[in-house]
Each structure stands twice: as structure tokens, then as C-alpha cells.
Amino acid sequence: MRTLVVSDLHLGGRVQHPVLPRPEPLERLLTAVGEVDRLVLLGDVVELLERQPERAMGAASITLRALGARLGTEREVVLVPGNHDVALVAPWVRARGAALDDDTPVPIDATPALAAVTGWLAPARVRVHYPGVWLSERVWATHGHYIGRRVKAEHPGLTPGDYERAAAGWTLPRIEAGIMRKLPGPAATLTEDVAEVGRALTMPPPRRLLHRRMSPITSALLAVQMRRASIPALATLATRLGVEADWILFGHVHRLGPLTGDRPLDWQGPGGGPRIANTGSWVYEPLLVHHAAAPHPYWPGGSVLLEPAQPPVARGLLDDLGAEALH
């Protein structure tokens, strides 16, 4: 089954700079969707942290209806929520508790918000899984937000429930969400600029690097953090959850790859496995790309194509579009 995997659309975001409300990026995605048998939306599809959920949902419905119409009745879409849209499944996940595994099917009407999203994706056949989904016998996909959660155990045999419990309380994403909902536009934008760095799980760089003219350096620093923290953390997560995959696909950090020029050894776990690919994002992040040009690992329009008997391939669907068409 030919599968297109995308994540981090952040539809309905107020300051996340989503590009899909613009006609050219949306048409590129619809064209790519028309060439595959299955679409996987790998988390952070709807931006439910920044603003009132009903406003974000209303804005997201336009793009989701377009995707469903392009897929039609003969093809399917698989939705795997991430940390920015986990509210779609959160009550159901809490009730599931310890029974949650690495690929748990979720009823498409588990919450009213999820029922709305899956309804907009009709007439395509819709499945919802959390916190990950097996796309083939040896390829597992997850949004990746568990890699930032500290679980008080150093042994394998953990469950997704352990990671869900680690998210309880006043975590950084919850604090950020509360701030974003209260701030006026300019202040919220400044907060989001800083969060661009935080999403890549790195410490804030020196103040002079938080300037758009320093985007090439900021991007390079995050690439180092990707190699040294995010990918090893994902490999550790897979071990702890008992996920035995040849490939793991994830999103969350917005860094498309591996791309031409990336070292293959940087995109695999200890000992050579599992191999890892990231889907990038569909948001324009000024701190990372404002003075850059595609192809670029943080350029919006990232995707991973999965074809039978072939390794996953990361590719940018908007690399020939300039900033004026995106932001």
C-alpha cells in the first residue's frame, strides 16, 4: 500500500504560521494525496493548545474536508494524535489506562471533537490509533511527544500508560498552552518564537541567536540536538515499549529527514537499528527558515513516502515555493 505520512499541520493555529490555509501549499498536498492509497496524519494536525478549541476546529475543518474529498471512498486516512491535539482522544486514553499499547485503535467517535474531525475527513475511510500505528510489519509510526517525558524507570517493559502518567501535572507544554491562550497577538508570537527552539528539545541558545537573521545557525544547532538527543531518545522509547521495528517514523521536532547530505548513522538507533525518519512540518517558522531557501530540513511541506518493499523516503513537497507563497 502506497502511504504518505505528514504531521504537524497545526491547523487553526494563531501564531504557529500554518501554511495550508494558503492555496498553493494546500494544492500541493492534495496532489500528493491523490497519488497514494493511504494518508497518515501523524499528530499535531489541529492546533488545540494556542487558542479556544472551537475556533481552531472551525479553521481546521476546511483543510480536513478537502483532504477527505480528495481521498474519496476507496482510500483511507489514519489519524494519530500528538501533544498539540491529544485533546481529541484524551478522555478515552485516560479511561483506557494500563490497557493502552503501542498501537491502540480508538473509536472514531471517542470524543465529540474527534467525531467532528473524522467526519470532516469523510468520505475517506478513517482509522484512529494512539500513541502509534504499525504501517507495515516492520514500520511503526508515532508522533514522538513521549521522547520529552521523563519516566522514573530505567528498565524496558514500560507501557504507553507510564508515559501518559508522566505528562500529568504542570509540564512545560501545559504551561506554554496556558500562556498562549491568554496573550495578545504580538506577545503570543514572541512566545512561539522561543517555543520553536524548545520543540526541538534543545536548551535556548544565546539571545543573539533568537533573531531571524541567525536562522541558518539556529537550524544547524538544532540538527546537532536532533542527532544527540531526539533520535537516541526515540530509540530508547522503542526499546522500553518493546517496539521491534526496522523503521520508526515520527514528527514533533519539525526536522525533515534523513535528507541528501545527512549521515545515515545519525538516523538510527544504537547498533544500527531501528532506522528513523522524521516527517517535518507544515508551518513556517521564521527563526529557522526566514533567511533560508529550500531544500532545507525545516522548510514547510515535509512528508515521508512509504512504498511496498522500499525504505521510507523523506521529501519536501513545497521546496520549489518561495517564502512569499508560504508566509
Residue pairs with C-beta under 8 A, 6 or more apart in sequence:
1 37
1 38
1 308
2 35
2 36
2 37
2 38
2 305
2 306
2 307
2 308
3 36
3 37
3 38
3 39
3 40
3 135
3 305
3 306
3 307
4 32
4 33
4 35
4 36
4 38
4 39
4 40
4 303
4 304
4 305
4 306
5 40
5 42
5 135
5 141
5 249
5 279
5 303
5 304
5 305
5 306
5 312
6 29
6 39
6 40
6 41
6 42
6 279
6 282
6 302
6 303
6 304
7 41
7 42
7 43
7 44
7 45
7 82
7 143
7 250
7 251
7 252
7 279
7 280
7 281
7 302
8 43
8 44
8 82
8 251
8 252
8 254
8 279
8 280
8 281
8 282
8 283
8 302
9 18
9 20
9 41
9 44
9 45
9 46
9 63
9 281
9 282
9 283
10 16
10 18
10 44
10 45
10 46
10 47
10 84
10 281
10 282
10 283
11 18
11 20
11 21
11 45
11 46
11 47
11 56
11 59
11 60
11 63
11 64
12 18
12 46
12 47
12 48
12 50
12 51
12 55
12 56
12 57
12 58
12 59
12 60
13 47
13 50
13 51
13 56
13 283
14 47
14 50
14 51
14 180
14 185
14 188
15 50
15 180
15 185
15 188
15 189
15 191
15 192
16 47
16 50
16 192
16 283
17 283
17 284
17 285
17 286
17 327
18 47
18 282
18 283
19 25
19 282
19 283
19 284
19 300
19 301
19 318
19 326
19 327
20 26
20 29
20 63
20 282
21 59
21 62
21 63
22 325
22 326
24 318
24 321
24 325
25 282
25 300
25 301
25 318
25 321
25 325
25 326
26 63
26 66
28 301
28 317
28 318
28 321
29 67
29 282
29 301
29 317
30 66
30 67
30 70
32 303
32 317
33 39
33 67
33 70
33 71
34 70
36 75
36 305
37 75
37 76
38 75
38 76
38 77
38 78
39 67
39 71
39 75
39 76
39 77
39 78
39 124
40 77
40 78
40 80
40 133
40 135
40 141
41 77
41 78
41 79
41 80
42 80
42 82
42 141
42 142
42 143
42 249
42 250
42 251
42 279
43 80
43 81
43 82
43 83
43 84
43 85
43 142
43 143
43 144
43 145
43 251
43 252
44 82
44 83
44 84
44 85
44 143
44 251
44 252
45 60
45 64
45 79
45 81
45 82
45 85
45 117
46 56
46 57
46 60
46 84
46 85
46 88
46 117
47 56
47 60
47 84
47 85
48 56
48 57
48 84
48 85
48 86
48 87
48 88
49 83
49 84
49 173
49 176
49 177
49 180
49 181
50 56
50 177
50 180
50 181
50 188
50 192
51 180
51 181
52 181
53 87
53 113
57 113
57 116
57 117
60 117
60 120
61 116
61 120
64 117
64 120
64 121
65 120
65 121
67 77
67 121
67 124
68 77
68 120
68 121
68 122
68 123
68 124
69 123
71 77
71 121
71 123
71 124
72 123
72 124
73 123
73 124
73 125
75 124
75 125
76 124
76 125
76 126
76 127
77 121
77 124
77 125
77 126
77 127
78 126
78 127
78 128
78 129
78 133
78 135
79 88
79 117
79 118
79 121
79 126
79 127
79 128
79 129
80 128
80 129
80 130
80 131
80 132
80 133
80 141
80 142
80 143
81 88
81 89
81 128
81 130
81 143
82 143
82 144
82 145
82 251
82 252
83 143
83 145
83 173
83 252
86 93
86 145
87 111
87 113
88 110
88 111
88 113
88 114
88 117
89 106
89 110
89 111
89 114
89 128
89 130
90 111
91 110
91 111
92 106
92 107
92 110
92 111
92 114
93 100
93 106
93 130
93 164
94 164
96 104
96 161
97 161
98 159
98 161
99 161
100 130
100 131
100 159
100 160
100 161
100 164
101 159
101 160
102 131
102 132
102 140
102 142
102 160
102 241
102 242
102 243
103 129
103 132
103 133
103 134
103 140
104 129
104 130
104 131
104 160
105 127
105 128
105 129
106 114
106 128
106 129
106 130
107 128
108 114
108 115
108 118
108 126
108 127
108 128
109 115
109 118
110 128
114 128
118 126
118 128
127 133
130 160
131 142
131 143
131 146
131 160
131 163
132 140
132 141
132 142
132 143
132 243
133 140
133 141
133 142
134 140
134 141
134 245
135 141
135 249
135 306
136 306
138 245
138 246
138 247
139 245
139 246
139 247
139 248
139 249
139 306
139 312
140 238
140 243
140 245
140 247
140 248
140 249
141 248
141 249
141 250
142 248
142 249
142 250
143 250
143 251
143 252
144 230
144 234
144 250
144 251
144 252
144 253
144 278
145 252
146 160
146 163
146 237
147 201
147 230
147 233
147 234
147 237
147 252
148 201
148 233
149 163
149 166
149 167
149 171
150 166
151 158
151 162
151 163
151 166
151 240
153 162
153 240
155 240
156 239
156 240
156 242
157 240
157 242
158 240
158 241
159 241
160 241
163 237
172 198
176 191
176 195
176 198
179 188
179 191
180 188
180 191
180 192
183 191
193 210
193 286
193 287
194 204
194 210
196 254
196 285
196 286
196 287
196 288
197 204
197 205
197 210
197 218
197 222
197 287
198 204
199 252
199 253
199 254
200 222
200 225
200 226
200 230
200 253
200 254
200 255
201 225
201 229
201 230
201 233
201 253
202 221
202 222
202 225
202 229
204 210
205 218
205 221
208 214
209 217
209 218
209 221
210 218
210 287
212 286
212 287
212 290
212 291
213 290
213 291
214 287
215 286
215 287
215 288
215 289
215 290
215 291
215 292
216 291
216 292
218 287
218 288
219 288
219 289
219 292
219 296
219 297
219 298
222 253
222 255
222 288
222 298
223 255
223 297
226 253
226 255
226 257
226 266
226 278
227 266
230 253
230 255
231 266
231 267
231 268
231 269
231 276
232 269
232 270
234 248
234 250
234 269
234 276
235 248
235 268
235 269
235 270
235 274
235 276
237 243
238 244
238 245
238 248
238 269
238 274
239 269
243 274
245 274
246 273
246 274
246 275
247 274
247 275
247 276
247 277
247 311
247 312
248 274
248 275
248 276
248 277
249 276
249 277
249 278
249 279
249 304
249 306
249 312
250 276
250 277
250 278
250 279
251 278
251 279
251 280
251 281
253 278
254 280
254 281
254 283
254 285
254 288
254 298
254 302
255 278
255 280
255 297
255 298
256 278
256 279
256 280
256 281
256 297
256 298
256 299
256 302
256 314
256 316
257 267
257 277
257 278
257 280
257 297
257 314
258 264
258 266
258 267
258 277
258 314
259 295
259 297
259 314
260 295
264 275
267 275
267 276
267 277
268 274
268 275
268 276
269 275
269 276
275 311
277 304
277 312
277 314
278 302
278 304
278 314
279 302
279 303
279 304
279 314
280 297
280 298
280 299
280 300
280 301
280 302
280 303
280 314
280 316
281 298
281 300
281 302
282 300
282 301
282 302
283 300
284 300
284 323
284 326
284 327
285 298
285 300
286 327
288 298
289 296
289 298
289 299
289 300
289 323
290 323
292 298
292 299
294 316
294 318
294 319
294 320
294 321
295 316
295 319
296 316
299 316
299 318
299 319
300 318
300 326
301 316
301 317
301 318
301 319
301 321
302 314
302 315
302 316
302 317
303 314
303 315
303 316
303 317
304 312
304 313
304 314
304 315
305 312
305 313
305 315
306 312
306 313
307 313
318 326
